[in-house]
């Protein structure tokens, strides 16, 4: 199977560290990339949700306490 990241530009040190970690965890490079992407997406979504929740709280506070 062709490497799906073969045409992706990554720093060689990042690739080397990633491949070493995958070997250390006894998983494939592809599994490591999948895990990393899932974690990144999850953290991003949590961050967006937090900002949305804070905006709601601040909007409600401004309605209750207009200046």
Secondary structure, 3 states (H helix, E strand, C coil): CCCCCCCCCCCHHHHHHHHHHHHHHCCCHHHHHHHHHHHHHHHHHHHHHHHHHHHHHHHHHHHHCCC
